[in-house]
Structures are given as structure tokens and as C-alpha cells.
């Protein structure tokens, strides 16, 4: 399970990974932050992170 929080997370935000890939010396992770409004509308912001393996 993936868990990551931003500096100022809101109660209505969820951050989740949806895919990973390995390179020769790194790990790439892609995911999305979903935010639910009071009216039930959900929006997504996609992200991509690279982690050095050492």
C-alpha cells in the first residue's frame, strides 16, 4: 500500500500510486491526488516521482 502526504494536506484529499517502473538506478512512481468537494464532485491531479536507488 502507498501512502504519501503533502505539506498541507486537506481532509478531503487522497494520494495514491497507480503504477511503478524501475530503471538502472531509479524507481519511477506515478499516481494521483483525488479531492472530493462538498457536493460530491471529485477531481484528480496526476503526479510522477523519481527516486534514486543507491
DONU-591179 format. One line per field, with one value per residue: x, y, z of N, C-alpha, C in turn; residue in one letter. Coordinates in steps of 0.2 Angstrom, whole numbers. Example, Ala and Ser with C-alpha at 12.3 -4.5 7.8 and 13.67 -1.06 7.14 Angstrom:
# DONU-591179
n_east c(66 64)
n_north c(-28 -11)
n_up c(39 35)
ca_east c(62 68)
ca_north c(-22 -5)
ca_up c(39 36)
c_east c(66 64)
c_north c(-16 0)
c_up c(39 39)
r c(a s)
This chain:
# DONU-591179
n_east c(4 2 7 7 9 6 13 3 -9 -27 -42 -51 -43 -34 -20 -13 -3 -2 5 21 39 55 71 89 95 85 69 53 37 20 5 -10 -19 -33 -47 -62 -76 -88 -100 -99 -92 -78 -61 -45 -28 -13 2 20 34 52 64 80 90 101)
n_north c(-6 11 27 44 61 78 94 102 94 91 87 81 76 63 53 43 29 23 16 9 9 2 8 8 14 20 22 25 32 34 43 49 63 64 74 78 87 97 95 82 81 75 78 75 76 72 65 62 54 52 42 40 26 19)
n_up c(0 -4 4 5 10 7 11 16 19 15 23 14 4 -6 -9 -20 -27 -44 -53 -56 -61 -64 -67 -72 -61 -53 -47 -53 -50 -52 -50 -42 -35 -27 -25 -15 -17 -7 -13 -18 -30 -38 -41 -50 -49 -57 -54 -55 -49 -46 -39 -33 -33 -22)
ca_east c(0 6 5 11 5 9 15 -3 -15 -33 -46 -54 -38 -31 -14 -12 1 -6 10 29 43 62 77 95 97 80 62 48 31 15 -1 -15 -22 -41 -50 -69 -79 -94 -106 -98 -88 -71 -56 -39 -21 -9 9 26 40 58 68 86 92 108)
ca_north c(0 18 32 50 67 84 98 105 90 93 80 78 74 56 52 36 27 19 12 10 6 3 10 6 16 24 20 30 31 38 42 54 66 65 79 77 93 96 92 75 81 73 80 72 79 67 66 57 55 48 41 37 20 19)
ca_up c(0 -4 7 4 11 5 16 19 16 17 25 8 -2 -5 -13 -21 -33 -48 -57 -54 -65 -62 -72 -70 -54 -51 -47 -55 -47 -55 -46 -42 -29 -28 -20 -16 -15 -3 -17 -21 -36 -37 -46 -50 -51 -58 -52 -57 -45 -47 -33 -34 -29 -21)
c_east c(4 3 9 7 9 10 8 -9 -21 -37 -49 -49 -35 -26 -13 -8 -3 -1 17 33 51 66 83 97 92 73 57 41 26 9 -5 -17 -29 -43 -58 -72 -85 -100 -105 -94 -81 -66 -49 -33 -16 -2 14 32 46 62 74 87 99 111)
c_north c(6 23 38 56 73 88 101 101 92 86 77 76 66 56 45 34 23 15 14 7 7 4 7 8 21 20 26 27 36 37 48 57 67 69 79 84 92 93 85 75 79 75 76 76 74 69 61 59 50 48 37 31 20 14)
c_up c(0 0 7 6 9 11 20 17 19 19 19 2 0 -10 -14 -27 -37 -53 -55 -60 -63 -68 -69 -63 -51 -51 -49 -53 -50 -51 -47 -35 -31 -23 -21 -13 -11 -7 -20 -27 -34 -43 -45 -52 -51 -57 -55 -53 -47 -41 -35 -30 -28 -16)
r c(x x x x x x x x x x x x x x x x x x x x x x x x x x x x x x x x x x x x x x x x x x x x x x x x x x x x x x)
